[in-house]
Amino acid sequence: MFSMIILLLRLRVAKNAAGISLRTHELFLLVFVTRYLDLFTTYYSLYNSCMKILYIGVTGSIVYMIRYQQPICSTYDKTQDTFLHWKFLVAPCAVLAVLTNVFVEGFNPLELLWVFSIYLEAVSILPQLVVLQRYREVENLTGHYIFFLGAYRALYIVNWVWRSYHEKYYVHHWVVYACGVFQTLLYADFFYYYVISKAKGGKFSLPSTHTQ
């Protein structure tokens, strides 16, 4: 939520979507919608329900602002955000989810959509990373947003380790583990240059070798 708040501030205050990938946020919206369908079937707690609604609502508002709200949408550069996310991310994740659900866990529509969301979340940041590599110089709030987004996944790994040692009936899910580690590794290069730039106190720029 903190990373989302930073991005909302970036859009609402600066009125600028330069360097932001609409396609990444469309993927995140699809992740949250398919993962949180249990809002209609299972009640865990007020906190749990509120956070799920916030994730969907905030991500939906980000997509809306970048796509339709002036003057924000006019600053969004479609020519830099060209990753074919439906073809190369959504479709393969859907196939993997079907194979995992049908042949490993047994067919269950809600479980299939949940597994799909796990696979898709692992790669949803790719269009955003491509945009950053093309821009090279990363705006300050954008850098903070992506750093905290990556830190969220890295801290989830710590949470899994802690729970496996302290919760007697903790259930291991190897698809979740594999996707979580893979997603964190995607951020590794970004983390490195982010930390280096903050340590030196200069502008955050990706090296020229990252241009595409």
MDTraj code that builds the backbone (N, CA, C; nanometers):
import mdtraj as md
import numpy as np

residues = "MET PHE SER MET ILE ILE LEU LEU LEU ARG LEU ARG VAL ALA LYS ASN ALA ALA GLY ILE SER LEU ARG THR HIS GLU LEU PHE LEU LEU VAL PHE VAL THR ARG TYR LEU ASP LEU PHE THR THR TYR TYR SER LEU TYR ASN SER CYS MET LYS ILE LEU TYR ILE GLY VAL THR GLY SER ILE VAL TYR MET ILE ARG TYR GLN GLN PRO ILE CYS SER THR TYR ASP LYS THR GLN ASP THR PHE LEU HIS TRP LYS PHE LEU VAL ALA PRO CYS ALA VAL LEU ALA VAL LEU THR ASN VAL PHE VAL GLU GLY PHE ASN PRO LEU GLU LEU LEU TRP VAL PHE SER ILE TYR LEU GLU ALA VAL SER ILE LEU PRO GLN LEU VAL VAL LEU GLN ARG TYR ARG GLU VAL GLU ASN LEU THR GLY HIS TYR ILE PHE PHE LEU GLY ALA TYR ARG ALA LEU TYR ILE VAL ASN TRP VAL TRP ARG SER TYR HIS GLU LYS TYR TYR VAL HIS HIS TRP VAL VAL TYR ALA CYS GLY VAL PHE GLN THR LEU LEU TYR ALA ASP PHE PHE TYR TYR TYR VAL ILE SER LYS ALA LYS GLY GLY LYS PHE SER LEU PRO SER THR HIS THR GLN".split()
xyz = np.array([
    [0.0827, -0.1198, 0.0000],
    [0.0000, 0.0000, 0.0000],
    [0.0866, 0.1254, 0.0000],
    [0.1996, 0.1199, 0.0715],
    [0.2888, 0.2363, 0.0748],
    [0.3417, 0.2677, -0.0650],
    [0.3789, 0.1622, -0.1397],
    [0.4271, 0.1843, -0.2762],
    [0.3167, 0.2439, -0.3631],
    [0.1927, 0.1974, -0.3449],
    [0.0797, 0.2502, -0.4218],
    [0.0532, 0.3967, -0.3885],
    [0.0652, 0.4311, -0.2591],
    [0.0442, 0.5699, -0.2171],
    [0.1473, 0.6615, -0.2822],
    [0.2727, 0.6151, -0.2890],
    [0.3783, 0.6937, -0.3536],
    [0.3437, 0.7189, -0.5000],
    [0.2960, 0.6150, -0.5695],
    [0.2610, 0.6329, -0.7101],
    [0.1414, 0.7260, -0.7260],
    [0.0419, 0.7136, -0.6385],
    [-0.0735, 0.8046, -0.6454],
    [-0.0299, 0.9494, -0.6257],
    [0.0628, 0.9724, -0.5326],
    [0.1166, 1.1072, -0.5124],
    [0.1880, 1.1558, -0.6375],
    [0.2635, 1.0654, -0.6975],
    [0.3363, 1.0979, -0.8217],
    [0.2391, 1.1429, -0.9299],
    [0.1264, 1.0742, -0.9424],
    [0.0300, 1.1070, -1.0465],
    [-0.0547, 1.2288, -1.0108],
    [-0.1020, 1.2373, -0.8860],
    [-0.1950, 1.3430, -0.8465],
    [-0.1263, 1.4781, -0.8293],
    [-0.0034, 1.4762, -0.7735],
    [0.0666, 1.6027, -0.7457],
    [0.1414, 1.6523, -0.8687],
    [0.2212, 1.5627, -0.9294],
    [0.3000, 1.6036, -1.0454],
    [0.2177, 1.6092, -1.1733],
    [0.1012, 1.5411, -1.1749],
    [0.0161, 1.5350, -1.2949],
    [0.0952, 1.4820, -1.4141],
    [0.1780, 1.3825, -1.3883],
    [0.2700, 1.3348, -1.4912],
    [0.2855, 1.1838, -1.4807],
    [0.2683, 1.1142, -1.5937],
    [0.2825, 0.9691, -1.5959],
    [0.4047, 0.9241, -1.6754],
    [0.4948, 1.0168, -1.7037],
    [0.6152, 0.9822, -1.7787],
    [0.6966, 0.8792, -1.7007],
    [0.7389, 0.7744, -1.7692],
    [0.8185, 0.6702, -1.7054],
    [0.7380, 0.5644, -1.6344],
    [0.6049, 0.5764, -1.6351],
    [0.5176, 0.4782, -1.5712],
    [0.4577, 0.3872, -1.6778],
    [0.4562, 0.2577, -1.6500],
    [0.3990, 0.1614, -1.7443],
    [0.2527, 0.1335, -1.7120],
    [0.1641, 0.1730, -1.8026],
    [0.0228, 0.1402, -1.7884],
    [0.0037, -0.0110, -1.7942],
    [0.0817, -0.0778, -1.8767],
    [0.0648, -0.2218, -1.8963],
    [0.0967, -0.2999, -1.7695],
    [0.1975, -0.2575, -1.6948],
    [0.2262, -0.3226, -1.5671],
    [0.1079, -0.3101, -1.4728],
    [0.0444, -0.1947, -1.4704],
    [-0.0663, -0.1743, -1.3758],
    [-0.1939, -0.2417, -1.4214],
    [-0.2102, -0.2592, -1.5518],
    [-0.3206, -0.3419, -1.6000],
    [-0.3009, -0.4868, -1.5548],
    [-0.1762, -0.5325, -1.5571],
    [-0.1468, -0.6686, -1.5106],
    [-0.1718, -0.6820, -1.3614],
    [-0.1284, -0.5836, -1.2829],
    [-0.1523, -0.5882, -1.1381],
    [-0.3020, -0.5882, -1.1076],
    [-0.3790, -0.5109, -1.1826],
    [-0.5242, -0.5090, -1.1614],
    [-0.5828, -0.6471, -1.1890],
    [-0.5359, -0.7111, -1.2956],
    [-0.5827, -0.8464, -1.3268],
    [-0.5406, -0.9452, -1.2177],
    [-0.4205, -0.9278, -1.1645],
    [-0.3731, -1.0118, -1.0538],
    [-0.4669, -1.0020, -0.9345],
    [-0.4989, -0.8806, -0.8935],
    [-0.5797, -0.8619, -0.7725],
    [-0.7243, -0.9069, -0.7925],
    [-0.7789, -0.8815, -0.9104],
    [-0.9180, -0.9218, -0.9357],
    [-0.9309, -1.0737, -0.9335],
    [-0.8375, -1.1449, -0.9971],
    [-0.8462, -1.2913, -1.0017],
    [-0.8092, -1.3550, -0.8673],
    [-0.7232, -1.2895, -0.7902],
    [-0.6811, -1.3472, -0.6620],
    [-0.7847, -1.3272, -0.5526],
    [-0.8541, -1.2160, -0.5560],
    [-0.9410, -1.1809, -0.4439],
    [-1.0886, -1.2075, -0.4707],
    [-1.1178, -1.3007, -0.5586],
    [-1.2571, -1.3407, -0.5799],
    [-1.3160, -1.4067, -0.4559],
    [-1.2295, -1.4515, -0.3638],
    [-1.2805, -1.5110, -0.2401],
    [-1.3490, -1.4077, -0.1515],
    [-1.3432, -1.2805, -0.1890],
    [-1.4217, -1.1784, -0.1189],
    [-1.5699, -1.2146, -0.1196],
    [-1.6138, -1.2868, -0.2252],
    [-1.7550, -1.3217, -0.2398],
    [-1.7879, -1.4580, -0.1790],
    [-1.6850, -1.5310, -0.1347],
    [-1.7098, -1.6670, -0.0849],
    [-1.6646, -1.6915, 0.0579],
    [-1.5572, -1.6215, 0.1025],
    [-1.4987, -1.6513, 0.2333],
    [-1.4657, -1.5233, 0.3084],
    [-1.5057, -1.5164, 0.4336],
    [-1.4714, -1.4019, 0.5184],
    [-1.3625, -1.4432, 0.6167],
    [-1.2481, -1.3700, 0.6129],
    [-1.1376, -1.3987, 0.7042],
    [-1.1342, -1.2978, 0.8190],
    [-1.1354, -1.1698, 0.7844],
    [-1.1358, -1.0639, 0.8855],
    [-1.1679, -0.9325, 0.8163],
    [-1.2046, -0.8316, 0.8956],
    [-1.2342, -0.7000, 0.8386],
    [-1.1095, -0.6419, 0.7729],
    [-0.9952, -0.6583, 0.8392],
    [-0.8684, -0.6086, 0.7844],
    [-0.8401, -0.6731, 0.6489],
    [-0.8538, -0.8044, 0.6411],
    [-0.8264, -0.8778, 0.5178],
    [-0.9156, -0.8297, 0.4042],
    [-1.0434, -0.8153, 0.4319],
    [-1.1382, -0.7720, 0.3290],
    [-1.1087, -0.6292, 0.2835],
    [-1.0808, -0.5407, 0.3787],
    [-1.0531, -0.4004, 0.3452],
    [-0.9281, -0.3872, 0.2588],
    [-0.8233, -0.4634, 0.2917],
    [-0.6997, -0.4559, 0.2150],
    [-0.7205, -0.5065, 0.0729],
    [-0.7971, -0.6117, 0.0570],
    [-0.8241, -0.6638, -0.0771],
    [-0.9006, -0.5613, -0.1615],
    [-1.0002, -0.4980, -0.1014],
    [-1.0782, -0.3962, -0.1724],
    [-0.9908, -0.2762, -0.2068],
    [-0.9033, -0.2373, -0.1142],
    [-0.8127, -0.1254, -0.1396],
    [-0.7166, -0.1556, -0.2535],
    [-0.6604, -0.2765, -0.2551],
    [-0.5683, -0.3147, -0.3618],
    [-0.6360, -0.3033, -0.4984],
    [-0.7581, -0.3563, -0.5081],
    [-0.8303, -0.3506, -0.6348],
    [-0.8679, -0.2064, -0.6702],
    [-0.9207, -0.1335, -0.5716],
    [-0.9661, 0.0030, -0.5958],
    [-0.8535, 0.0982, -0.6326],
    [-0.7428, 0.0930, -0.5576],
    [-0.6311, 0.1835, -0.5838],
    [-0.5665, 0.1525, -0.7178],
    [-0.5459, 0.0233, -0.7467],
    [-0.4851, -0.0135, -0.8745],
    [-0.5754, 0.0246, -0.9906],
    [-0.7067, 0.0048, -0.9741],
    [-0.8016, 0.0455, -1.0769],
    [-0.7979, 0.1959, -1.1013],
    [-0.7838, 0.2747, -0.9950],
    [-0.7787, 0.4207, -1.0104],
    [-0.6500, 0.4642, -1.0797],
    [-0.5390, 0.3922, -1.0534],
    [-0.4129, 0.4227, -1.1211],
    [-0.4261, 0.3974, -1.2713],
    [-0.4858, 0.2844, -1.3071],
    [-0.5074, 0.2521, -1.4485],
    [-0.5967, 0.3578, -1.5137],
    [-0.7032, 0.3966, -1.4447],
    [-0.7954, 0.4959, -1.4990],
    [-0.7258, 0.6300, -1.5222],
    [-0.6466, 0.6762, -1.4226],
    [-0.5806, 0.8059, -1.4353],
    [-0.4823, 0.8081, -1.5524],
    [-0.4024, 0.7003, -1.5652],
    [-0.3028, 0.6974, -1.6727],
    [-0.3706, 0.6872, -1.8095],
    [-0.4801, 0.6154, -1.8163],
    [-0.5455, 0.5924, -1.9455],
    [-0.6403, 0.7057, -1.9862],
    [-0.7106, 0.7681, -1.8897],
    [-0.8191, 0.8598, -1.9271],
    [-0.8105, 1.0006, -1.8669],
    [-0.7489, 1.0191, -1.7512],
    [-0.7612, 1.1472, -1.6801],
    [-0.6594, 1.2495, -1.7298],
    [-0.7099, 1.3640, -1.7738],
    [-0.6240, 1.4739, -1.8159],
    [-0.5809, 1.5571, -1.6949],
    [-0.4596, 1.6166, -1.6938],
    [-0.3580, 1.6105, -1.7994],
    [-0.2643, 1.4892, -1.7874],
    [-0.2951, 1.3974, -1.6943],
    [-0.2050, 1.2848, -1.6688],
    [-0.1892, 1.1968, -1.7918],
    [-0.3024, 1.1615, -1.8551],
    [-0.2961, 1.0676, -1.9676],
    [-0.2173, 1.1235, -2.0858],
    [-0.2138, 1.2554, -2.1010],
    [-0.1402, 1.3150, -2.2137],
    [0.0109, 1.3071, -2.1934],
    [0.0554, 1.2821, -2.0701],
    [0.1993, 1.2695, -2.0426],
    [0.2475, 1.1246, -2.0503],
    [0.1536, 1.0318, -2.0632],
    [0.1888, 0.8910, -2.0745],
    [0.2419, 0.8621, -2.2148],
    [0.3599, 0.8047, -2.2236],
    [0.4256, 0.7805, -2.3514],
    [0.4040, 0.6358, -2.3961],
    [0.3062, 0.6167, -2.4853],
    [0.2748, 0.4823, -2.5338],
    [0.3893, 0.4211, -2.6132],
    [0.4701, 0.5057, -2.6767],
    [0.5764, 0.4544, -2.7626],
    [0.6860, 0.3842, -2.6838],
    [0.6975, 0.4159, -2.5534],
    [0.7970, 0.3511, -2.4692],
    [0.7405, 0.2299, -2.3954],
    [0.6088, 0.2215, -2.3881],
    [0.5426, 0.1138, -2.3132],
    [0.4787, 0.0171, -2.4135],
    [0.5633, -0.0649, -2.4756],
    [0.5182, -0.1471, -2.5888],
    [0.5281, -0.2969, -2.5636],
    [0.5602, -0.3374, -2.4412],
    [0.5724, -0.4802, -2.4118],
    [0.4381, -0.5497, -2.4395],
    [0.4421, -0.6592, -2.5162],
    [0.3192, -0.7311, -2.5522],
    [0.2748, -0.8196, -2.4350],
    [0.2159, -0.7539, -2.3365],
    [0.1887, -0.8216, -2.2091],
    [0.0811, -0.9293, -2.2191],
    [-0.0199, -0.9081, -2.3030],
    [-0.1244, -1.0100, -2.3149],
    [-0.0709, -1.1364, -2.3823],
    [0.0146, -1.1174, -2.4803],
    [0.0677, -1.2299, -2.5567],
    [0.1788, -1.3041, -2.4825],
    [0.2720, -1.2288, -2.4233],
    [0.3920, -1.2908, -2.3669],
    [0.3884, -1.3105, -2.2157],
    [0.2879, -1.2541, -2.1470],
    [0.2786, -1.2713, -2.0018],
    [0.1455, -1.3356, -1.9608],
    [0.0347, -1.2750, -1.9995],
    [-0.0958, -1.3262, -1.9562],
    [-0.1231, -1.4656, -2.0133],
    [-0.1045, -1.4824, -2.1428],
    [-0.1341, -1.6119, -2.2058],
    [-0.0480, -1.7261, -2.1502],
    [0.0855, -1.7115, -2.1409],
    [0.1665, -1.8197, -2.0829],
    [0.1311, -1.8503, -1.9379],
    [0.1005, -1.7455, -1.8589],
    [0.0629, -1.7671, -1.7183],
    [-0.0698, -1.8425, -1.7093],
    [-0.1615, -1.8132, -1.7996],
    [-0.2891, -1.8841, -1.8012],
    [-0.2688, -2.0316, -1.8328],
    [-0.1816, -2.0615, -1.9293],
    [-0.1522, -2.2006, -1.9642],
    [-0.0883, -2.2727, -1.8459],
    [0.0099, -2.2083, -1.7821],
    [0.0759, -2.2676, -1.6650],
    [-0.0237, -2.2934, -1.5527],
    [-0.1153, -2.1989, -1.5318],
    [-0.2149, -2.2136, -1.4249],
    [-0.3064, -2.3323, -1.4514],
    [-0.3488, -2.3488, -1.5767],
    [-0.4344, -2.4622, -1.6125],
    [-0.3612, -2.5936, -1.5909],
    [-0.2354, -2.6005, -1.6365],
    [-0.1571, -2.7226, -1.6206],
    [-0.1361, -2.7553, -1.4731],
    [-0.1038, -2.6520, -1.3932],
    [-0.0808, -2.6720, -1.2497],
    [-0.2083, -2.7174, -1.1801],
    [-0.3186, -2.6495, -1.2122],
    [-0.4443, -2.6783, -1.1425],
    [-0.5028, -2.8127, -1.1814],
    [-0.5013, -2.8445, -1.3091],
    [-0.5652, -2.9674, -1.3565],
    [-0.4818, -3.0911, -1.3245],
    [-0.3510, -3.0835, -1.3484],
    [-0.2677, -3.2027, -1.3359],
    [-0.1995, -3.2193, -1.2005],
    [-0.1946, -3.1121, -1.1205],
    [-0.1276, -3.1199, -0.9906],
    [-0.2272, -3.1129, -0.8757],
    [-0.3182, -3.0161, -0.8812],
    [-0.4069, -2.9927, -0.7676],
    [-0.5493, -3.0431, -0.7898],
    [-0.5855, -3.0714, -0.9132],
    [-0.7243, -3.1074, -0.9416],
    [-0.8041, -2.9827, -0.9744],
    [-0.8957, -2.9914, -1.0716],
    [-0.9621, -2.8712, -1.1212],
    [-1.0526, -2.8076, -1.0168],
    [-1.0304, -2.6759, -0.9985],
    [-1.1135, -2.5939, -0.9109],
    [-1.1058, -2.4517, -0.9654],
    [-1.2160, -2.3927, -1.0117],
    [-1.2118, -2.2622, -1.0782],
    [-1.1451, -2.1526, -0.9956],
    [-1.1822, -2.1407, -0.8674],
    [-1.1225, -2.0361, -0.7852],
    [-0.9743, -2.0612, -0.7615],
    [-0.9373, -2.1875, -0.7396],
    [-0.7957, -2.2202, -0.7212],
    [-0.7170, -2.1942, -0.8486],
    [-0.7776, -2.2236, -0.9633],
    [-0.7107, -2.1987, -1.0915],
    [-0.6807, -2.0500, -1.1076],
    [-0.7782, -1.9652, -1.0785],
    [-0.7585, -1.8206, -1.0903],
    [-0.6558, -1.7710, -0.9887],
    [-0.6551, -1.8310, -0.8684],
    [-0.5575, -1.7919, -0.7665],
    [-0.4152, -1.8266, -0.8117],
    [-0.3965, -1.9469, -0.8649],
    [-0.2646, -1.9869, -0.9144],
    [-0.2225, -1.8988, -1.0318],
    [-0.3173, -1.8679, -1.1206],
    [-0.2890, -1.7776, -1.2320],
    [-0.2383, -1.6432, -1.1810],
    [-0.3015, -1.5906, -1.0754],
    [-0.2598, -1.4613, -1.0203],
    [-0.1195, -1.4672, -0.9616],
    [-0.0810, -1.5815, -0.9049],
    [0.0534, -1.5976, -0.8499],
    [0.1567, -1.5945, -0.9620],
    [0.1307, -1.6706, -1.0687],
    [0.2221, -1.6697, -1.1839],
    [0.2318, -1.5296, -1.2451],
    [0.1163, -1.4653, -1.2631],
    [0.1151, -1.3359, -1.3314],
    [0.1836, -1.2276, -1.2482],
    [0.1629, -1.2299, -1.1159],
    [0.2270, -1.1280, -1.0321],
    [0.3790, -1.1354, -1.0423],
    [0.4321, -1.2560, -1.0594],
    [0.5774, -1.2742, -1.0653],
    [0.6401, -1.2004, -1.1827],
    [0.5637, -1.1809, -1.2904],
    [0.6204, -1.1191, -1.4105],
    [0.5562, -0.9845, -1.4456],
    [0.4623, -0.9371, -1.3648],
    [0.3890, -0.8144, -1.3974],
    [0.4776, -0.6907, -1.4035],
    [0.5899, -0.6921, -1.3338],
    [0.6772, -0.5748, -1.3297],
    [0.7595, -0.5604, -1.4571],
    [0.7645, -0.6637, -1.5413],
    [0.8507, -0.6598, -1.6599],
    [0.8241, -0.5409, -1.7529],
    [0.6985, -0.5092, -1.7893],
    [0.6780, -0.3899, -1.8747],
    [0.7310, -0.2620, -1.8115],
    [0.7180, -0.2487, -1.6786],
    [0.7694, -0.1297, -1.6104],
    [0.9217, -0.1244, -1.6160],
    [0.9877, -0.2372, -1.5973],
    [1.1338, -0.2403, -1.6035],
    [1.1833, -0.2068, -1.7444],
    [1.1101, -0.2521, -1.8456],
    [1.1462, -0.2194, -1.9837],
    [1.1343, -0.0687, -2.0075],
    [1.0275, -0.0075, -1.9572],
    [1.0093, 0.1372, -1.9715],
    [1.1248, 0.2121, -1.9051],
    [1.1630, 0.1719, -1.7853],
    [1.2722, 0.2380, -1.7149],
    [1.4037, 0.2257, -1.7910],
    [1.4282, 0.1088, -1.8475],
    [1.5504, 0.0882, -1.9244],
    [1.5544, 0.1783, -2.0477],
    [1.4387, 0.2068, -2.1045],
    [1.4336, 0.2928, -2.2220],
    [1.4489, 0.4405, -2.1852],
    [1.3949, 0.4791, -2.0694],
    [1.4103, 0.6171, -2.0236],
    [1.5487, 0.6431, -1.9650],
    [1.6067, 0.5402, -1.9033],
    [1.7361, 0.5439, -1.8341],
    [1.7310, 0.6264, -1.7053],
    [1.6977, 0.7561, -1.7102],
    [1.6933, 0.8367, -1.5885],
    [1.5591, 0.8177, -1.5196],
    [1.5639, 0.7748, -1.3932],
    [1.4431, 0.7389, -1.3192],
    [1.4040, 0.8533, -1.2263],
    [1.2829, 0.9031, -1.2425],
    [1.2322, 1.0097, -1.1554],
    [1.2272, 0.9612, -1.0115],
    [1.2509, 1.0526, -0.9172],
    [1.2711, 1.0171, -0.7766],
    [1.1554, 0.9363, -0.7181],
    [1.0318, 0.9845, -0.7313],
    [0.9168, 0.9140, -0.6739],
    [0.8916, 0.7809, -0.7442],
    [0.9199, 0.7759, -0.8743],
    [0.9055, 0.6497, -0.9468],
    [1.0025, 0.5457, -0.8929],
    [1.1257, 0.5883, -0.8675],
    [1.2253, 0.4979, -0.8095],
    [1.1832, 0.4465, -0.6737],
    [1.1307, 0.5362, -0.5891],
    [1.0834, 0.4942, -0.4565],
    [0.9687, 0.3946, -0.4687],
    [0.8770, 0.4230, -0.5602],
    [0.7610, 0.3357, -0.5811],
    [0.8050, 0.1939, -0.6153],
    [0.8941, 0.1800, -0.7122],
    [0.9367, 0.0469, -0.7556],
    [1.0218, -0.0208, -0.6490],
    [1.1018, 0.0565, -0.5759],
    [1.1827, -0.0015, -0.4685],
    [1.0935, -0.0644, -0.3619],
    [0.9910, 0.0077, -0.3173],
    [0.9035, -0.0461, -0.2129],
    [0.8161, -0.1596, -0.2657],
    [0.7833, -0.1552, -0.3942],
    [0.7079, -0.2649, -0.4544],
    [0.7911, -0.3930, -0.4522],
    [0.9195, -0.3813, -0.4843],
    [1.0089, -0.4971, -0.4791],
    [1.0365, -0.5418, -0.3369],
    [1.0487, -0.4452, -0.2468],
    [1.0749, -0.4789, -0.1066],
    [0.9580, -0.5574, -0.0467],
    [0.8370, -0.5269, -0.0923],
    [0.7173, -0.6007, -0.0468],
    [0.7322, -0.7501, -0.0749],
    [0.7787, -0.7839, -0.1955],
    [0.7946, -0.9254, -0.2296],
    [0.9119, -0.9867, -0.1542],
    [1.0222, -0.9130, -0.1413],
    [1.1378, -0.9654, -0.0690],
    [1.1024, -0.9937, 0.0770],
    [1.0210, -0.9066, 0.1380],
    [0.9799, -0.9271, 0.2773],
    [0.8828, -1.0438, 0.2905],
    [0.8090, -1.0727, 0.1825],
    [0.7222, -1.1898, 0.1838],
    [0.8041, -1.3180, 0.2000],
    [0.9217, -1.3231, 0.1387],
    [1.0088, -1.4398, 0.1514],
    [1.0517, -1.4569, 0.2966],
    [1.0866, -1.3452, 0.3602],
    [1.1214, -1.3499, 0.5030],
    [1.0024, -1.4004, 0.5842],
    [0.8828, -1.3548, 0.5487],
    [0.7607, -1.3965, 0.6179],
    [0.7376, -1.5465, 0.6045],
    [0.7627, -1.6019, 0.4854],
    [0.7461, -1.7466, 0.4662],
    [0.8396, -1.8257, 0.5564],
    [0.9647, -1.7814, 0.5634],
    [1.0634, -1.8503, 0.6469],
    [1.0213, -1.8448, 0.7932],
    [0.9809, -1.7268, 0.8389],
    [0.9409, -1.7089, 0.9793],
    [0.8208, -1.7968, 1.0126],
    [0.7192, -1.7967, 0.9248],
    [0.5979, -1.8739, 0.9508],
    [0.6244, -2.0244, 0.9489],
    [0.7133, -2.0690, 0.8606],
    [0.7430, -2.2124, 0.8539],
    [0.8078, -2.2631, 0.9823],
    [0.8783, -2.1743, 1.0523],
    [0.9427, -2.2137, 1.1779],
    [0.8511, -2.1968, 1.2981],
    [0.7550, -2.1040, 1.2909],
    [0.6767, -2.0703, 1.4092],
    [0.5306, -2.1131, 1.4043],
    [0.4791, -2.1503, 1.2871],
    [0.3406, -2.1953, 1.2777],
    [0.3382, -2.3467, 1.2590],
    [0.2779, -2.4143, 1.3544],
    [0.2805, -2.5608, 1.3570],
    [0.2170, -2.6220, 1.2335],
    [0.1089, -2.5650, 1.1850],
    [0.0352, -2.6237, 1.0730],
    [0.0520, -2.5418, 0.9440],
    [0.1636, -2.4717, 0.9343],
    [0.1895, -2.3912, 0.8143],
    [0.1996, -2.4811, 0.6911],
    [0.1278, -2.4449, 0.5848],
    [0.1249, -2.5253, 0.4613],
    [0.2201, -2.4643, 0.3585],
    [0.3163, -2.5438, 0.3139],
    [0.4105, -2.4972, 0.2122],
    [0.3460, -2.5044, 0.0739],
    [0.3705, -2.4011, -0.0068],
    [0.3188, -2.3990, -0.1438],
    [0.4359, -2.3650, -0.2354],
    [0.4851, -2.4642, -0.3085],
    [0.6084, -2.4473, -0.3841],
    [0.5908, -2.3574, -0.5060],
    [0.4717, -2.3480, -0.5608],
    [0.4476, -2.2536, -0.6703],
    [0.4646, -2.1112, -0.6198],
    [0.4092, -2.0829, -0.5028],
    [0.4227, -1.9504, -0.4422],
    [0.5687, -1.9193, -0.4140],
    [0.6423, -2.0168, -0.3594],
    [0.7838, -1.9958, -0.3288],
    [0.8631, -1.9643, -0.4551],
    [0.8453, -2.0470, -0.5580],
    [0.9213, -2.0298, -0.6823],
    [0.8913, -1.8949, -0.7478],
    [0.7628, -1.8578, -0.7520],
    [0.7245, -1.7305, -0.8137],
    [0.7745, -1.6118, -0.7324],
    [0.7704, -1.6228, -0.6001],
    [0.8180, -1.5155, -0.5143],
    [0.9668, -1.4909, -0.5307],
    [1.0451, -1.5978, -0.5359],
    [1.1898, -1.5850, -0.5539],
    [1.2209, -1.5279, -0.6920],
    [1.1509, -1.5788, -0.7946],
    [1.1732, -1.5296, -0.9310],
    [1.1411, -1.3810, -0.9416],
    [1.0299, -1.3400, -0.8825],
    [0.9903, -1.1995, -0.8877],
    [1.0928, -1.1110, -0.8180],
    [1.1440, -1.1553, -0.7031],
    [1.2443, -1.0778, -0.6311],
    [1.3718, -1.0646, -0.7127],
    [1.4102, -1.1711, -0.7827],
    [1.5303, -1.1669, -0.8666],
    [1.5152, -1.0665, -0.9811],
    [1.3929, -1.0493, -1.0325],
    [1.3705, -0.9506, -1.1375],
    [1.4025, -0.8089, -1.0903],
    [1.3826, -0.7856, -0.9609],
    [1.4096, -0.6535, -0.9044],
    [1.5560, -0.6340, -0.8664],
    [1.6352, -0.7397, -0.8636],
    [1.7701, -0.7349, -0.8067],
    [1.8563, -0.6273, -0.8716],
    [1.8555, -0.6205, -1.0052],
    [1.9364, -0.5226, -1.0767],
    [1.8919, -0.3806, -1.0422],
    [1.7589, -0.3612, -1.0377],
    [1.7047, -0.2297, -1.0017],
    [1.7473, -0.1916, -0.8599],
    [1.7345, -0.2862, -0.7650],
    [1.7757, -0.2605, -0.6273],
    [1.9204, -0.2128, -0.6211],
    [2.0061, -0.2789, -0.6959],
    [2.1498, -0.2472, -0.6917],
    [2.1742, -0.1015, -0.7304],
    [2.1202, -0.0591, -0.8439],
    [2.1436, 0.0776, -0.8908],
    [2.0687, 0.1803, -0.8067],
    [1.9552, 0.1409, -0.7505],
    [1.8814, 0.2308, -0.6607],
    [1.9640, 0.2610, -0.5361],
    [2.0177, 0.1579, -0.4731],
    [2.0981, 0.1753, -0.3513],
    [2.2249, 0.2540, -0.3810],
    [2.2904, 0.2239, -0.4935],
    [2.4119, 0.2958, -0.5311],
    [2.3838, 0.4442, -0.5504],
    [2.2732, 0.4760, -0.6180],
    [2.2395, 0.6164, -0.6430],
    [2.2087, 0.6909, -0.5139],
    [2.1398, 0.6234, -0.4197],
    [2.1077, 0.6882, -0.2924],
    [2.2319, 0.7064, -0.2071],
    [2.3231, 0.6105, -0.2128],
    [2.4476, 0.6212, -0.1358],
    [2.5333, 0.7377, -0.1852],
    [2.5318, 0.7613, -0.3165],
    [2.6121, 0.8695, -0.3748],
    [2.5387, 1.0029, -0.3729],
    [2.4069, 0.9975, -0.3500],
    [2.3286, 1.1207, -0.3419],
    [2.3015, 1.1871, -0.4749],
    [2.3204, 1.1130, -0.5846],
    [2.2975, 1.1707, -0.7164],
    [2.1665, 1.1260, -0.7766],
    [2.1464, 1.1592, -0.9055],
    [2.0262, 1.1162, -0.9756],
    [2.0329, 0.9656, -1.0012],
    [1.9164, 0.9068, -1.0033],
    [1.9076, 0.7622, -1.0267],
    [1.8980, 0.7393, -1.1772],
    [2.0065, 0.6878, -1.2353],
    [2.0093, 0.6587, -1.3779],
    [2.0572, 0.5158, -1.3997],
    [1.9923, 0.4464, -1.4908],
    [2.0386, 0.3148, -1.5300],
    [2.1531, 0.3297, -1.6284],
    [2.2482, 0.2389, -1.6283],
    [2.3632, 0.2490, -1.7184],
    [2.3239, 0.2329, -1.8637],
    [2.4082, 0.2825, -1.9523],
    [2.3781, 0.2826, -2.0949],
    [2.3634, 0.1425, -2.1510],
    [2.4247, 0.0437, -2.0868],
    [2.4148, -0.0930, -2.1348],
    [2.2747, -0.1502, -2.1211],
    [2.1856, -0.0790, -2.0464],
    [2.0489, -0.1271, -2.0252],
    [1.9536, -0.0769, -2.1315],
    [1.9969, 0.0097, -2.2197],
    [1.9047, 0.0601, -2.3208],
    [1.8730, -0.0502, -2.4197],
    [1.7555, -0.0439, -2.4788],
    [1.7130, -0.1489, -2.5693],
    [1.6972, -0.0945, -2.7104],
])
top = md.Topology()
chain = top.add_chain()
for i, resn in enumerate(residues, 1):
    res = top.add_residue(resn, chain, resSeq=i)
    for name in ("N", "CA", "C"):
        top.add_atom(name, md.element.get_by_symbol(name[0]), res)
traj = md.Trajectory(xyz[None], top)
